[in-house]
Amino acid sequence: MSNYNWVKIGEMMQKLIEDNTIDFNEEATYCIMRRYNPELPFSFDRYIKTYKDELGVDFVQRKEVLAKIFLNYDVDTRLKLLNYLLYYFHKSKVNRVKLKELENYLDDNR
């Protein structure tokens, strides 16, 4: 298997997304993540509202909600999602240095 630290991978992906809000934002990322779990609501805002109600809080950070969804996937699905996002990262204008850091981390920890 792999020695991936999935939290670290999620943080590295989040930095790529935050740095390129023209091509990516939380809603677009949620839609991509939804491909791998069609049971999620179509509306990210609706999911967030339900999530806040479950936690009994008034505020959650959108990136934390995305991280929770990502970490709930099994390893195989995480790898598929990661591959899909890497494809889009390469098509977009994300920071190439940060993208290479992510790819190197993935290769080094296989």
LINZI-V493029 format. One record per backbone hydrogen bond with DSSP energy under -0.5 kcal/mol. NH is the residue of the N-H (numbers start at 0). CO is the residue of the C=O. E is the energy in kcal/mol with one decimal. If there is no record, write none. Layout:
BEGIN
NH/CO/E, NH/CO/E
END
This chain:
BEGIN
2/108/-2.5, 5/3/-0.9, 8/4/-2.3, 9/5/-2.4, 10/6/-2.3, 11/7/-2.5, 12/8/-2.6, 13/9/-2.4, 14/10/-2.0, 15/11/-1.6, 16/12/-2.2, 17/13/-3.0, 18/14/-2.0, 19/16/-1.1, 23/19/-2.2, 28/24/-2.5, 29/25/-2.5, 30/26/-2.2, 31/27/-2.0, 32/28/-2.6, 33/29/-2.5, 34/30/-0.9, 34/31/-0.7, 35/32/-1.4, 36/33/-1.4, 39/36/-2.1, 43/41/-0.6, 46/42/-1.9, 47/43/-2.7, 48/44/-2.4, 49/45/-2.4, 50/46/-2.7, 51/47/-2.9, 52/48/-2.3, 53/49/-2.3, 54/50/-2.0, 55/51/-1.9, 56/51/-1.9, 63/60/-0.5, 64/60/-1.7, 65/61/-2.3, 66/62/-2.1, 67/63/-2.1, 68/64/-2.2, 69/65/-2.7, 70/66/-2.7, 71/67/-1.2, 71/68/-0.6, 72/68/-0.6, 72/69/-1.2, 77/73/-2.4, 78/74/-2.3, 79/75/-1.9, 80/76/-2.8, 81/77/-2.8, 82/78/-2.4, 83/79/-2.3, 84/80/-2.7, 85/81/-2.7, 86/82/-2.0, 87/83/-1.7, 88/84/-2.9, 89/85/-2.3, 90/86/-1.4, 91/87/-1.3, 93/88/-0.8, 98/94/-2.2, 99/95/-2.4, 100/96/-2.1, 101/97/-2.1, 102/98/-2.5, 103/99/-3.1, 104/100/-2.4, 105/101/-2.4, 106/102/-2.7, 107/103/-2.8, 108/104/-1.3, 109/106/-1.0
END
